Amino acid sequence: MKSIVFHSRIRLIVLFLFVSTIGTVSIFAEGNLEVSIQIVKSNSGKPVPNAVVISKKGKTSGISNSEGIAKLQFPEPGYYEIKVSTADRTESLFREVRFKGQVILVSISETNLSGILVSGERDKTPLSRYGLVQEEIKRLPGVSGDSLKALQTVPGVVIGAPVGILPSVFTNIGTNLLTGNPYSNSERGDLSLRGGGTRQNQYYFDGFPLPYPFHLGNQSSVLNNNLIKSFDVYTGAFPAKYGYATGGIIAIEGTDRVDENKTIINVNLFLSDIYNQTKVLPGLAMISSGRKNYPNLVLLQAYPQGIPDDAKFAEYHDYQWKLIWDLHSDHRITFQTFGTRDRQAYTKAQADLERGGGDPRPPTGLDRMFRTDGVRYVWKGKSFRNTLSYSRTWFDEFFELRFTNPLTAENIFGLQNRTSDTITYVQNAFEWELWEEHLKFEAGVQGRFRETTLKGENISSYNRLFYNIFNDLLNSNAAFRSVIDGDRIRYREKSAYAEFQLKYGGFRFTPGARVDNYSGSNETNLAPRVTAGYVFDATKTSIMAGHGIHYNAPVSVEALSKKSGNPDLFMERAEHNSLGISQDFANNWQIKIEGFRNIFQNIIVPDAYIVDPYALNNDTRIFVNETAKVLANPITPKNLNYSNAGYGYSEGVEIFLKKTRDPREQSGLFGWISYTNSVTKRINNQSRLTSDETRNRTLQNSSRTLLAQTKLGTNYINYYDDNNLEIIYNNDKQELYDLDRTHILNLVFGYKFNPEWMIGGRLRYFSGTPYTPITGATRASQAATFGLNLYFPNYSGNYNSDRFLPFHQFDLRIDRIENYSWGYINTYIEFVNFYGRRNQAGFEFDNTKNYQRNQNPSPTYDTVNSPYIVSQTPNGKMAIIPLINIGMEVRF
């Protein structure tokens, strides 16, 4: 007997809603004859739960329970067409209704139930996993039709600081060079899950890695809204098949089946997209979609004075294509490709073109693109399934930066940089149902191969003084030198995993393990994982607990660089622990409460003290400039700049209250409330020397050579050629994580008044993130600043001792849906940031002015996650108003 693995109620709700809205009259009217429809598997006679049963003529519907019974109300005796929809298809049959209490037996053939599907809802762990489906997220307010932005509303998720206008390689290097901030314990990235690093999450789309899930500046996801069927966010102790992450897993599931041809076109003020699915032949289907945004065109033409000064809107487009070929009922092959291109060309020339030279934003240009090609073969037997996958991702980024003297228009400095990245991924996954409905075994092997290169191009300067300073910077800063002269990293990761899923009565037990090998440090790590729980069917109560070890290889070019970093860095390690309880109650309500504690070890941090005493003196620039010195000293001490010295933890409690709308009702409420209370701290384990201590150490070490270095705990011990020992005592202390937010509250709701009208809202409240305040400024010499008066900020020695004001925002969306025999027209209006809140994301110090409290530095605001429009009141005062988006979606 072939088993069925499918998304139970969630997937069927989507199918049911579509079928039920085709008609022009309600199918849910009250009837007189209550009839039980008993649905069973034809070969085994076992009940089929969560099947949608509809009779259009009878104007009634229902969903089968765990015993396979759906109760329908018919108006009168007679013959009725009954449609039964399971997870993979819909069957129609005619039955006679004769009397109240009648039981009608419907047998579903086994072959119809054994389609090749991804693992179903019943196979997924409920612990530390939050799942949402398309019906719940498609019309999410405030995101302009981007379903994946619903990620930000589940518990444990903190919005990161997107890379923004800087290129990927400058994620660390550029930040400190530009701001001078003396302390940081985070990297720029999209999301932090339960205190994990923003670059320590792994995204999957249909099982393929999605290395670049968001467009430039985190404006939008790279996937079409109608392509996303559902997603699951694993924030702790995730299954053994998921690796390459110490933070969390975001598993996105796209459309995997085409039962009918349809096209959906969406047009609004800021973007347009199209989605098409076509059943080409029996067993052969094609899905394609594309999207183009144009915020610059609309805002710059319609209301340019309303754009905030520090807004960063990029132009982008994306595309997705999939071919599904069912060779046989047990064999499927899928071809898939998806990619994007982002452009942000805010150079002076672009400003002249768009706004007559009045654009106050940074003079930068960025052109970024990626493409992923994948192929998958699935073979499904009677009790097993084997999935073989291969994908390859290409990433290319061109960055241009130009500075001119504001007084003379002289070209002070110009730089172009190109970064390319290639990721190859292979996986073979095997699933075997050893004991039907009770014991399942999963195992597999995975491989990931990555190569990243970067190169500076067309460096120009017509200012001799700046040219000399720039050249000195290249000679003294290896990290900056590698960006300009070029660099490359390569590494391989090989993994294997195994996991058992045991279910017996109410007991749930899932032990598993994963082995990860990383070529960079030639290390192999065992990562055990286990989850357990018990479900009380009588009260619909579940208790859960889990523990897992997770590893991830270094991801930054600057950290792994042989020229400027430490190529021997180890994998980062995380330990996830969770304990929770879940309760279903009333009508489609659920509440889940979880406590967690995550421990992060071997975190890669900048390290000013780690040195390789016997490194090859093979830097090209140094060899050209100081050939004789290099030949005389082929071996030399070299600063490695990065180490695995970081440590941190995150602990807290999460509450998730969710209301699912009854699919049998054409009106009703749905939505969720998520709340997280947590604290996250990090320690870089770096000695904090005073300026005098740093200066004295530099002078002393300039006349001696390091012969050996070791560590005692977290303290460095150096031995020099003058027979002296140096102990660098670790006096660092734990500080709040840069992205720590004590309170995170999200309220998302949708209310359908009838089949035509719907309203939705999203309220967000976050505690402000910590920062190190500026306490003063130091004036620089005019000779070193091209005749300008420049000031450099002085930061407090109490790192992350202050917090920005809380982030809060409300978004509202109103939909009108007109149903026709050929499809529907959905018109909508969206008020993003309804009450015009400016949420501070940082501050900016004007180097041409001295420090002045509450004026310099001045606040900068988040215009990506919290956009707004600047206007004026009749008396000339500034007013902040919501961003209004109007659009129309047509399906036919």
N, C-alpha and C positions, 0 to 999 in steps of 0.2 A: 504494500500500500504506500502510495506516495504521500509524503507529508506536505503540509502547507506552512510557509513562513511568510507572514504578511503583516502590514500595518493594520491593525484591527479597526477600532472605531474611528480613529482620526482620519485615516485615508478614505474610509467609506463616507464620512460626513461630507467631504468635499464633493465626491461623486454624487451623493444624494442631493446636495444643494443644487447642483447643476441640473440634474434630471427634474427636480421638483419645480424649478423656475421656468421651464420651457413652456408650460401651459399658461393659458390666459385666465384660468380660474383656479381657485384654491383647491388642493387635493386633500385638505385636512378637515373637511367638514364632519360634523358629528354624524354617526350612523346608528342603526338599530340592532344589527346583528354582529355580535362579537365573535370572531372566528380565530382560532389558533392555527398559524402556519408553522408546521414542524419541518425544519430543513436539516437534512442529514447527508452524509457522504454515501454515495451509492454502493461502494464495495464493502466498507466497514460498518456502515450504519451509525457512525459517530456523529454527534450533533455539530452543526456549523454555526458558531457564535458570530455576532457582529455583522451579520448580513443585512443589507437594506432591502426591505420588501415594499413594493409600491403597486397600487392599483389606481390607475388614472381614472378609469370609469367609475370605480367605487369611491373616489375622492378620499383615499385613506392610505396610510403608510405605517411602517414600524421597523424596529431593529431587533433581530433575534438575540435572545439572552444566552447565557452560558449553556443552556439546554437545547439551544437551536430553535426556540419558540419565539415567534413574533405575533402579537395580537393586533388584529385589524378590525375596524368597525365598518361594516357594509350597510348601505341604506335599505337593501331589499334582496330577496333571493334572486338568483340568476347566474348566468355565466359571465366571468370576469377575466380579463387579461391581467396576470400577475407578473411583475418583473422582480427578479431576485438578483441583487448585485453583491458579488463577493469582492475580494480585494483586486482580482485581476480581470473580471469580465461581468457582463450582465446577461442573464437568460430570461426569455419570455415564455410563458405557458398559460393555458386557459384551464380554469377549474370552475366547477359549479358550487356555488354557495347555496345551502339549503336551509340551515337552521342555526339558531344561536347556540354557541358552545361547540360547534363542529370543529374537528381537527383535520386539517388538510396536510397530507404528507408530501413533501417535495424532496426528491433525490437529486443531488448535484454530483455529476460524474467526477471521478478522481482526476481524470486527465484535465478537466477544466480548472482544477484547484492546484495543479502542480506547475504553474508557470514559473519561469525563472525570475525570481524576485530577490531584492535585498532583504536582509534579516528584518523580521517584523518587530513590532512594538513589544511583543511579549518576550523577545530575546534580549532586550536592552535592559541594562541595569537601571533601576530608578534612583539609585544613590548618586548624588552630586551630578545629576543630569537634568537639564531643563530643555524640553522640546516644545516647539511651536510649529504649526502647520500653516499652509498658505492662506486658508480662509481666515485665520486669526491675524496674519501679519500683512496681507496684501494691501489693505487700506489703512495701514498704520499712519496716524497723523504726524506731520512734521518732518517727513523724510522724502517727500516728493516721489512717492511710489517706489521706494527702495526697501524691499522686505528685509534684507540682511541687517539693516540698521536696528531691527528689533533685538539684535544681540545686546545692545546697550541697556535693555530694560529687564534682563534676567538677573537674579541675585549673583553677587560676587564679581560683577563686571565693572571695571573702572575705565573711563575714557582716558587714553594716553595722550601724549603730545605728538601729533603727526609730524613727519619729517618736513612737511611744508615746502618752502621754496628751495631748501638746500638739497643737494644731491645725496643719494643714499650713502656714499662713502664718507660724507661729512657728518654723519649721525652723531659721532662723538667728537671728531677732530674739530669740526667747524664750530660746534656749540661753545666750547670753552675758549677758543681763540677769539670769537666774536663778543662774548658776554663778559669774560673774565671771572665768572663765578668760581670761587675757590673750592666748591664742594658739590658733588653730584653722586647719587647712588642709583641712577636709572639711565635708560636709553630712550631715545625717541621711538615711538611706535604707535600702533593703533589701540590696543586694548591690553589691560592687565587683568588676569583672572586670579582671584584670591591671592593677591600680592605677588604673583609671578611676574617675571620680566615681560615687557611688551614685545620682545622678539623671541620669546620662549614659548609661544603658542604655535600650534600646527593646524592649518585649515585644510579640509578635504572637500572636494566637489565630486560627487559620484564616486568616491573612493580614490580619486586622483589628487595628489598634492596641489594646493592652490597657494603658491608662495607669495603672491601679491593680491590679496583679497579686496583691497580698496584702491580707488583712484587717488591721484595726487592730493595730498592734504586731507585725506580721509573724507572727501566730499561725498562719495557714494561708493557702493560695492561695484565690483566688476561684472556682476551677473544680472541678467534681465529679470525683472520682477516676476514675470509669469513662468519663468523657467524653474524657480525655486519651489519645490513641492513642500519641503519641510527642512528643519535643521535641528540638530541636537548640540547643546553646549555641555561639555564635560569639564567640570571645574575641579575635580579631584578624583583620585584613585580610578582612573579610566581603564577600560579593558586592555588586555595584553596586546591586542592587535594594533593599538595606537602607540606610536613612539615618536621620537624626534621632538619631544616637548617636555619641559618641566613645569610649564604654567597650566595650560589647558588645551582641549581639543574642540574644534568647531567642525562638525561633520554636516555638510550641506547635501541634501538629496534633491536631485533634479528630476524632471519628468522622465520616467523610464518605460512608458507604455503609451501607445497611441491607439485609441479605440475609435476615434473620429477625426475628421479634418476640421481644423479651426484656425482662424487668424485673429489676433488681437492687436489693435493699434492704439497707442496711448500718446497724446500730444498735450503738453502743458507749456507754461510760459518759459520754462528753463530747460526742458529736454523733450525729446521724442523717442519712442521706441516701438518696435514691432516684434511680434512673436508669431510663428507659424509652425503647426504640426500637420504632417501629411502622411496618410497611409498609402504608400506608393503601390505596394502589392501585398497580397496576403503574406504576413510574416516579415514584411519590409516596411519600415517607417523612417521618416526624416523629420528632425526638429531643427529649426534655425531661428535665430533672434539677433537683434542689433539695437544699439542705442546711441544717440548723439545728444550732447548737451551744449547749450549756448548761453550761459549766464552773462558773459561779457557783452554779447550782441544786444540782449534785451536790456540789461541794466545800463550799459553805457549809452544806448540810444534813447531809452525811455526816461531814465531819471539818473543821470551820472552823478549829480550832486548828492544823491541819496546813498551812494556806496561808502561805507566806512573806510577811513584812510588805510587801515591795516588789513582790509579784506584781501583774501587770497583765493580768487576764483580761477580755476584752471579749465581749459577747454579739453574735452575728452570724448572718445567714442569707444565702444566695446562691441564684441560680437561673440556668438556661441553657435556651434553646429554639432549635431549628433545624428548618426545613422545607426538604427537598431535593426539587426537582421536575425530573425529567429530561423535558423537553419532547420530546426526540428523542435519538437516540443521539449526536448531535453538539451538543446544546444543553442546558444546565442553568442553572437559576436557584435561588438559595439565599436564604432569609430567616433572619435570626439575631438573637437578643437575649440579653443576659446582664447581670447586675447583682448588687448586694449592698446590705446595710444593716448597719452596725456601730453598736453602742451601748455606751458605757461611762459609767455614771451613778454614779460614786463621789462623790456629794455627801453632805453630812451626813445629809440625809433618807434617801438610799439606804442609808447605813450603819446608820441607825436601823432601817430596814426589814429589812435582811439580817442584821445582826450586833448588834443592840441598842446601836448607837452606838459599838461597839468597833473599828471599822475604822480602822487607822492609815494607810491610803493617802491620797494627795493628794485634796483636795476638788475634784474636777473632774467635768465632765459633757461627753460628746462624742457626737454623733449624726451619722454620716457615711454617705452612700449614693452610688451611681453606677449608671448604666444605659447600655449601648451597644446601639444598633440598627444592623443592617447588612443590606445586600442585595448580591448578587453575580450577575453573568451571565457564563457561560462559553460560548464558541463554539469548537468544535474542528473543524478541517478535516483534510485528508489529511496535511498535514505542518506544520500550524500550530495555535496556540491563542491566543485573545484573551480576556482576563479583565477585566471592568469591575466595580469595587467602590466602594461608598459606605458610610460609617458615620458615626454621630454619637454622641458620648458626653456625657452630662450628669452633673455631679458637684455635690453639695450637702453642706455640712458646717456643723453648728451646734455652737458651743463655749461652755461656761459655766464661769466660775471664780468662786469665792467664798472670801473669807478672813474669819475671825472672830477676835476677841481670845480667846485660850484662858482668860483669867482672868475676863472679864466677859461673854463670848458676844456682844459687840457686833459688828455687821456693819461690818468695816473697809472692805471693798471687794468689789464685785460687778461682773462683766463678762460680756457675751455678745457673741459674734462669729459672723458668718455668711459663709462663703466659697462661691462658686459658680464652676463652671468648665465651659466648653463647648468641645469639640474636634470639628471636622468634618474628615473625611478622605476623599479621592477618589483613585482610582488606575485607570489603564488599563495593563495589562501584555500584551505581545505576545511570543510564543515561536514561532520558526520553525526547523525542522530542515532546514538547507540540504543536508546530506550525511548520510544516515541512519547513525546510530551513530558519526559522526565529527565533525560540525560543527553546532553549534546557536547561534542568535542570539537574544538577549533584549533587549528595549527597553521603555521605558514612561515614563509621566509620572505625577507624584504632586502632591497639594496638601494642605496641612494648615493649618487656620484655627482660631485659639484666642482665646478671650475669658475673662478671669478677673476677678471682682469680689469685693470684701470690704467688710464694713461692721460697725462696732461697734454693739451694741444694748443698751438697758437697763442703762446704767452707773449704779451706785448706791454711795453711801457715807454712813454716818451719823456718821463721825468727821471733824470739821472739819479737824483737823490733817492727816489723810491726804488729804482732799480737796484741800487746798492743795498738798501735795507732788505729788499725781497731776496736778493742773492744771499745775504747773511742769514736770513731765516731758513733758506734751503740748506745751507751748510750746517746750521746748528740744530735743526729740527728734523729728525729722521722720519717722523710720521708725515709731516707736510711734504718732505722730499719724495716719499714713496708715491704720494698722490700726483705730484708733478712729473716725476721721472718715469712713473709706471710701476705696476706691481701685479702679482698674480698669486692666487692660492688654489690648491687642489686637495681634495680629500675624498675618501670613500667611507661609507658606513654600511655594515652588513648586520642583519638582525634576523632572529628567529623567535617565534613565540608559540605558546601552547596554553590552552585554557579549557576547563571543564565547566559546564553549566548544569547544575543539579537542581531539580525541582521535584519535591515530593510532599504532597499535602500542602501545607502552608509554608514549608521550609524552603529557603533559597540559599544556595551555597555555590560560589564561583571562585575557585582557586585558579591561579594562572601564574605564568612567569614569562619573562622576556630576556633575551640575551642580545646586547648591543656591542658591536666592535667598531672602533673608530681608528682610522689609519693614521691620523695626525700624531697621536700620542701612542699608537699601537696598544691600546688598552681594550679589554673586554670586560663588560660589566653584566652581572646578573641582577635583574629587577623583578623580584617577586611581587605579586599583587593578589589580593583576596577581598571579596565582598561577601556578606552574609546577611540574612534577614528572615523575617517571618511575617506572613500575611494572615491576619485573622479575618476569614471570609465573612463571619457573622456580623462583625462591626465595620468591615472594610478599613481596617487599620493595619498599617505596615510599619515595622521597625527595621532599621537598616544600619549597617556599620561597614566600614571599609578601610583598607590600608594598602598603600602602593608606593613603590620606589620607581623613580623615573629619571632618565638621563637624556641629555642633549648635547651635541657637539657644538663647539664655538661657531658663531655665525658671522662675526665681523671681520672684514678684510684687514682693517687696521690692527686688530688684535692678533691675527694669525700670521701677519706678514713676516717673511724672513728678513726683510729690509728694516722694518720699523717696529715689529712686534715680537711676539713669542710663539714660534711655530710648534712648540712642545706643550701648549696648553692642554689641560685635561677636559673631559666632558663635565658639564655642570650636572649637579645632582639635586633631586628634590624628593622629599618624603611627604606624602599626602595622607591625612587621617581625617575620617569623617564619621559622624554618628547622627542619625536622623530618624524622624517619625513622620508618617504620612497618613492622612485621614480623608476618606471620601465621605461626603455627607450631602443631605438635602437633594436637590436636583442638579446634577452635573457640577457640583462644587468640590474643590479639593484644596487642602492646606498641607503644606510640607514645611517642616522646621528641621534645620540641620545646624550642627556645630562642627567646626573644622579647625584644624591646626596644620599648617604646611610649614615645613622646614626646608630652607634652601642652602645648599652647600656648594663649595667650589665655584662660587659666582666669579665670573671674570670681571676684574676691576682694573683701572689704571694704577700702575705701581711704579713709583719713582725710584724704588730702591733695588729692584731685582736686576741682577747683572749676570751675564755669561762671561766669565773671566777669560775664556779661550775661544773666542769667536773668530771666524775668518774675516780679515780686513778686506772685504771684496766689494764695498760700495763703489759703484762706478764713478759717481761725482767726486768722491774723495780721491779715488785713484787718479782721475784726470787732473785735479787741482794740486794734489800733493803726492805725486808718483814716487818720489824718492823716499818719503816717509812711509808709504805703504809697503814698498819693497823691503825696507829695513825692518818693518814690524808687520809681517804677514798675519800674525795672531795678535789680537787686541781685545781688551774688555769691551763689552757692548751692552748698553742698556736695552733690556727686553720690553720695558714699558707696560707690560700687562702680566697679571698673574691670576691664579685661582684663589686669591686670598679672601674673597668676599663671603659673607654669611648673613642670613636673614631668616625671619619667620613672619608668618601671618596667621592670626587667629581671630575667630569671631563666630557670629551666629547669623543664619539666613532664614527668612520667612518668605514663603511663596504661597499666595492665595489666588486660586484660579477658578473662574467660572466659564464653563464651556456651554455655548448655546445649543439647545436641543435642535437637532437637524429636522425634526418633524414639525417644528414651529417656524412660521414665516416672520415672526417678530420675536424680540427678546434681547436680553443683555448678555454680553460676554466680555471677558477681559481678565486682567490679573493685577495684583499688587505684589511688588517685590521689595523687600527691605533687607539691608545688610548693615550690621554693626560690627566693625572690625578694627584691628590695629595691625599695622605692618611696619617692621623696623629692619634696617640693614646696618651692617658695619663693614667697612672696606678693609679694616685691619691695616691701616697705613699710619705710620708715625707722624704726629703733628708737630713739626719743628717750627720754632719761631723764625722770623726773618733773619735775626742775628745768628741763630744756630745753623740755618741753611747756608748763609754766607760763609761762616767759618768752616763748615764742612766742605764746601766747594773749594775754598782756598787751600785747605789741608790736602784734599785728594788730588789737586792739580799737580802736586809734586811727588806723588807716589802711585804705584800700580797695584791693582787688586790681583791677588794670586788665588784666592779661594773664597767661596761664599756658601754658607749653609744656614738652616733655620732651626731655631729651638722654640718649638711652639709656633707662635706668630711673630717672633723676633728674629731679625737678621743678624748674623755674625759674619763679619768680613775680616779677612786676613790679608795684609798688605806686604809689599816687598821691603818695608822698613821694620819688619818683625813686630808690628803693632796690630792689635785686635780692635775692631770697632763693633760695638753692639748697638744696633738700631732698635731701640725699645718701642714696642707697639703700645702707644698711649691713646690709640683711637677709641672711640666709644660708639655705642649704638645710637643711631639717629632715626627719626621718622623717615620712611620711604618717601621719595619725591612725589609719588602718586598716592600716598596714603589719604584716604577719605574715611572719617569716622562713621558717618552716616550716609547711606545711599538709599534713596526712596524713589520708586517708580510706580506710577499708577496709570494703567492703560485700559481704556474701556471702549466698547462699541455698543451702540443700541440701534436695533433695527425696528423702526416703528411699524413697517409693513413691507411688502416686497419691493417698494419703490424708494423709500426714504431711509437713510441711515446717518447717524452722527457718531463721531469718534473723538476721543481726546487722549492726550498724553501729558501727564504732569511729572516733572523730574525735580528732585531736590538732592544735592550732594553737598557735603562739607567741603570747604575749600582745601586745596592741597597746600602743604607746607613749603616755605621758601626761606632763603637766607637774605635778610634785609640789607640794603645799602645804607651805610651810616655816614658817608662823606665822599670826597673826591680829591684827587691829586692832579695838579696841573703839570702837563708835559712840556718839555722844552720845545720852543718854536722851531729850532733848527732841525728837530726830528719829525716835525709835523707839517712841513711844506709851508711854513709861515702862518699856519692857522693856530688859534688858541684851542687846544684840546685838553680834556679832563678825563681821567680814568677813575672809575668808581672804587671805593673802599667798602668791602663787605664785612659784616659782623663776624666775629669769631664763634658765635653761637649758631651753628649750622641748623637750617630748617627749624628755626625757632619761632617763626611767625606763619600765619596762614592767610591765604586769600579769602575774600568774602565768599559765602556759600553760593553755589550755582543753583539757580532754580529757573524753571521755564514751563510754560503751558502752551500746547499746540492743539489746534482744533481743526476738524475736517468734517465737511458735510457732503454727503453723496446722494444723488438721485439716479436710480437705476430703472431704465425703461426696458421691459422685456418684450421681445418680438419672437415670431416663429423662427426667424433666421439668426437670432442672437440677442444682444442687448446693447444699449448705449448708456454708459456711466459718465455723467458729468459731475464734477466735484470742485469745491473751493476749499482752500487750505490756508489757515492763518498760522504761520510759523512764528513762534515767540509772541504769543497773543498779546501780552501786556508790555511788550517792548523792554525786556530786561537785558542789560549789558552785563555779561558774565566775564569777570576778569580771568585771563589766562596767564598773565605775567606782567612784567613791567619793562620799560625801555628807558635806557639812560642816554640822553643827548650829550654826546662827547664834546659838542661845541659850547656847552654851558656848564657852569659849576653846579654842584649839588645844592638842591633847595627842597626842603621837606614839602611833600604833597604836590610838588610841581615837577621836579627832576630828581629821581625818575618818575615817569608818567605811566599810568596803567595801560596795558594792551588787552584787547578783548577777543574772546573766542567768536570768530565770525563763521566758523565752519559748523560746529555742533550747535551753535546758538546764533544764527544769522539775524540781522535786523536791518532796518532802513533808517537813515538819518533824514529828518525833516525839520521844518521851522514852524513855530507858532506865529500867529499874526503879529505878535510884538517882537518877533525876531529871535526868540529863544530856541535853543535846540530841542527837538523832540525825537524820541525813539519810537518808531512804529513797527508793527509786525511786517514780516515779509509775506506777501499775499501771492498765492499760486493758484491759478485756475487751469483746469484741464478737462480733457474728455478721453474716455477709453471706449473703444468700439470693438465688439466681438461679433464675428460672422463666420 
